[in-house]
């Protein structure tokens, strides 16, 4: 797939806002403030894009902004997939191309198979494409790829791919660029869904809700073997959400869209830097619109700094 880029930090941060305006044909992501958390007034400048795959196989997205009241703009993108076969998707990352245009990339689970996917408006390049990565993904409900880089252009970087099917799986890339799986971490069968909230040199962190209503952080050190560190954030009321979509807000906070597909409702939360039950979470209100697409994940722009919500 010539011309398709996948590294989030490849562009300068100043290009991220421009790139985000191209995401899904005009859905823009407002830059976060430089505050240390996402609660209170600091969340007012933040946005999160809930990218989705519709039942018809189209790409869509809702840009949700932490205004008062919460505001949202829905945009439908290109037709990418056969209707009804999408089970999960990673973060969709949009990169500006030179001299013009953009390409958006992500991972998708279609039936039993994991693919890398893209859609582009570049001339001379197919507008959409899929490349098979591997089979055995039928029962996975979450797929994600993390990427941390010390600074733009630096060779000091870390990345991982994750999958969740009741157990937490991780793949890491060797010096030759080949991905290798590790022994999965079990005992996560009560988890309903999760969203990546931190990408650092030494660990990644997911925010996860359970079928019983609790909310946890799952920190995953980059050391091997895979040994997640779980902390309870809340004990109840989070059981109705089938999808969590998280974006960085401020230097250390998170703007979280929690989606209840049964009712078609989404709610926005400003989450301070996660610290177990001491984590500050402020409900910002219900998001306008209907949220019943089969698959939701984050939509972002290449060049955004790594997530740092925990």
C-alpha positions in Angstrom: 0.0 0.0 0.0 2.3 2.7 -1.2 1.9 6.0 0.4 0.0 4.7 3.4 1.4 5.9 6.7 0.6 4.4 10.2 2.9 6.1 12.7 1.0 8.7 14.8 4.0 10.9 15.6 5.4 11.1 12.1 4.1 14.6 11.4 4.8 17.7 13.5 2.2 18.4 16.1 1.3 21.7 14.4 0.0 19.6 11.4 -2.4 17.6 13.6 -5.2 20.1 13.6 -5.1 20.5 9.9 -5.1 16.7 9.4 -8.0 16.2 11.8 -10.1 18.5 9.6 -9.8 16.0 6.9 -10.8 13.1 9.0 -14.0 11.6 7.6 -14.5 14.4 5.1 -14.4 17.3 7.4 -14.8 16.2 11.0 -12.4 18.3 13.0 -10.8 17.6 16.4 -10.3 20.6 18.5 -6.9 20.7 20.2 -6.8 20.1 23.9 -5.6 22.8 26.3 -2.2 22.6 28.1 -3.8 22.0 31.5 -2.8 19.0 33.6 -6.2 17.4 33.6 -9.5 17.1 31.7 -11.9 18.2 34.5 -13.6 21.6 34.9 -12.9 24.4 32.4 -9.9 22.6 30.9 -12.3 20.2 29.1 -14.0 23.0 27.3 -11.4 23.2 24.5 -11.2 19.4 24.0 -12.9 17.1 21.5 -13.1 13.4 20.8 -14.0 11.8 17.5 -16.1 8.6 17.8 -15.3 7.0 14.5 -17.6 4.2 13.5 -18.4 1.4 11.0 -22.1 1.4 10.1 -24.1 -1.8 9.5 -23.8 -1.0 5.8 -20.0 -1.1 5.9 -19.6 2.7 5.6 -17.0 4.7 7.6 -18.6 7.4 9.7 -17.7 9.6 12.7 -19.1 12.0 15.3 -16.9 14.9 16.5 -17.9 15.5 20.1 -16.9 18.7 21.7 -16.9 19.5 25.4 -19.0 22.7 25.1 -21.8 23.5 27.4 -24.1 21.9 26.4 -22.1 19.1 24.7 -22.1 19.5 20.9 -21.5 17.0 18.1 -21.2 16.9 14.4 -21.9 13.6 12.5 -20.2 12.9 9.1 -20.4 9.8 6.9 -17.3 8.8 5.0 -16.6 6.3 2.3 -18.0 2.8 1.8 -15.2 0.5 2.9 -16.5 -3.0 3.9 -19.1 -5.6 3.1 -22.2 -5.0 5.3 -22.5 -6.8 8.6 -19.0 -8.3 8.9 -17.1 -5.8 11.0 -16.6 -6.8 14.6 -14.0 -4.4 15.9 -11.6 -1.6 14.8 -8.6 0.2 16.2 -7.9 3.9 16.3 -8.3 5.4 12.8 -5.4 7.8 12.1 -5.5 10.4 9.4 -2.2 11.6 7.8 -1.8 14.6 5.5 0.0 13.7 2.3 2.3 15.8 0.2 1.5 17.8 -1.9 -2.2 17.4 -1.0 -4.8 14.9 0.2 -4.9 12.5 3.1 -4.9 8.8 4.0 -6.6 7.3 7.0 -5.5 3.9 8.4 -6.5 1.4 11.1 -7.0 -2.2 12.0 -10.3 -4.0 11.5 -11.6 -7.4 12.5 -13.9 -8.8 9.8 -15.5 -12.1 10.7 -12.6 -14.3 11.7 -9.8 -12.2 10.2 -7.7 -9.1 11.2 -6.9 -6.7 8.4 -5.0 -3.4 8.1 -7.3 -1.0 6.3 -7.1 2.4 4.7 -9.1 4.9 2.7 -7.5 7.8 0.8 -8.3 10.7 -1.5 -4.9 10.6 -3.2 -4.9 10.6 -7.0 -3.5 7.4 -8.5 -4.1 5.4 -5.4 -7.1 3.1 -4.9 -9.6 5.0 -2.6 -9.8 2.1 -0.1 -7.9 -1.1 0.6 -7.5 -4.1 2.9 -4.5 -6.2 3.7 -4.9 -9.5 5.6 -2.8 -9.8 8.8 -4.1 -13.1 10.3 -7.0 -15.3 11.2 -8.5 -16.5 14.5 -10.1 -13.3 15.5 -13.8 -14.4 15.5 -14.2 -13.8 19.3 -12.3 -10.6 19.6 -14.3 -7.5 20.6 -11.4 -5.1 20.9 -8.3 -4.4 18.8 -5.9 -1.6 19.3 -2.4 -0.4 18.4 -0.3 1.9 20.6 2.6 4.0 19.6 5.0 6.2 21.6 7.8 8.3 20.3 10.2 10.5 22.3 9.8 13.3 19.8 9.0 13.7 16.1 11.7 11.9 14.1 13.3 10.1 17.1 14.3 6.5 16.8 13.5 6.1 20.5 10.0 4.6 20.2 7.7 1.8 21.5 4.7 0.2 20.0 2.3 -2.8 20.6 -0.8 -4.3 19.2 -3.6 -5.5 21.5 -6.6 -7.8 21.2 -9.3 -8.7 23.7 -11.5 -11.8 23.6 -12.0 -12.3 27.4 -8.2 -12.6 27.6 -5.8 -9.7 26.9 -3.4 -10.4 24.1 -0.3 -8.4 23.0 1.9 -8.5 20.0 5.3 -6.7 19.8 7.5 -5.9 16.8 11.1 -7.1 16.6 14.0 -5.2 15.0 13.1 -6.6 11.6 9.5 -5.3 11.8 7.9 -8.7 12.4 5.1 -8.9 15.0 5.3 -11.6 17.7 2.5 -12.7 20.0 3.0 -13.2 23.8 1.2 -15.5 26.2 -2.2 -13.9 26.9 -3.2 -12.6 30.3 -6.5 -14.2 31.5 -9.2 -13.5 34.1 -10.7 -10.5 32.2 -13.9 -12.3 31.2 -16.0 -9.8 33.2 -14.7 -6.9 31.1 -17.3 -5.5 28.6 -15.1 -3.2 26.6 -12.0 -1.0 26.9 -10.2 2.1 25.4 -6.6 3.0 25.3 -5.8 6.1 27.5 -2.0 6.0 27.9 1.0 5.4 25.6 4.4 5.7 27.3 7.9 4.4 26.9 7.4 1.9 29.7 3.7 1.0 29.7 0.3 1.3 28.0 -3.0 1.7 29.9 -6.6 0.8 29.0 -9.7 2.1 30.7 -12.2 -0.8 31.0 -15.8 -1.3 32.2 -17.3 -4.5 33.5 -20.6 -6.2 33.0 -21.2 -5.6 36.7 -20.7 -1.8 36.3 -17.2 -1.3 37.7 -14.6 0.9 36.0 -10.9 -0.1 36.0 -7.5 0.9 34.6 -5.4 -1.9 33.2 -1.8 -0.8 33.0 0.4 -3.0 30.8 4.2 -2.7 31.4 6.2 -3.2 28.2 8.3 -5.8 29.9 7.8 -9.5 29.1 6.0 -11.7 30.1 2.7 -9.8 29.9 1.6 -8.9 33.5 -1.2 -6.2 33.6 -1.7 -4.1 36.7 -5.4 -3.5 37.5 -6.8 -0.7 39.6 -10.4 0.0 40.4 -11.6 3.5 39.5 -15.4 3.2 40.2 -17.5 0.4 41.7 -20.8 0.8 39.8 -23.0 2.4 37.1 -20.8 1.8 34.1 -22.3 -1.5 33.0 -24.5 -0.2 30.1 -21.7 1.0 27.8 -20.7 -1.2 24.9 -18.1 1.2 23.6 -15.6 3.6 25.2 -13.8 6.2 23.0 -11.0 8.1 24.7 -8.9 11.1 23.5 -6.2 13.1 25.3 -7.4 16.3 26.9 -4.8 18.6 28.5 -1.4 17.3 29.4 -2.6 14.3 31.6 -6.3 14.0 31.2 -8.8 12.2 29.0 -12.1 13.1 27.3 -14.2 10.0 27.3 -17.3 9.2 25.2 -19.2 6.3 26.6 -21.7 4.7 24.2 -24.8 2.7 25.1 -25.7 1.1 21.7 -28.9 -0.5 23.1 -30.5 2.9 23.7 -28.5 4.7 21.0 -27.1 7.2 23.6 -23.6 8.5 24.3 -22.4 10.5 27.3 -19.3 12.6 27.6 -16.9 12.6 30.6 -13.9 14.6 31.6 -11.5 12.2 33.3 -8.5 13.5 35.3 -5.2 11.7 35.4 -6.1 8.2 36.5 -5.2 7.3 40.1 -7.5 4.5 41.2 -10.6 5.5 43.2 -9.1 9.0 43.6 -9.6 9.6 39.9 -11.7 12.7 39.2 -14.5 12.0 36.7 -16.9 14.8 35.7 -20.0 14.1 33.7 -20.4 16.7 30.9 -23.8 15.6 29.6 -25.5 13.5 26.9 -24.1 13.7 23.4 -26.6 14.8 20.7 -27.4 12.2 18.1 -28.0 8.5 17.8 -25.2 5.9 18.4 -26.2 2.5 17.2 -23.4 1.6 14.8 -21.9 -1.9 15.3 -18.3 -0.7 15.8 -16.9 2.4 17.5 -13.3 3.5 18.0 -11.2 6.7 18.2 -10.6 8.8 15.1 -7.5 11.1 15.4 -4.8 12.9 13.4 -1.3 11.7 12.8 1.0 14.0 14.8 -1.0 14.1 18.0 1.1 13.5 21.1 0.7 10.1 22.8 -2.2 9.5 25.2 -1.2 10.1 28.8 -4.4 9.5 30.9 -2.7 7.3 33.5 
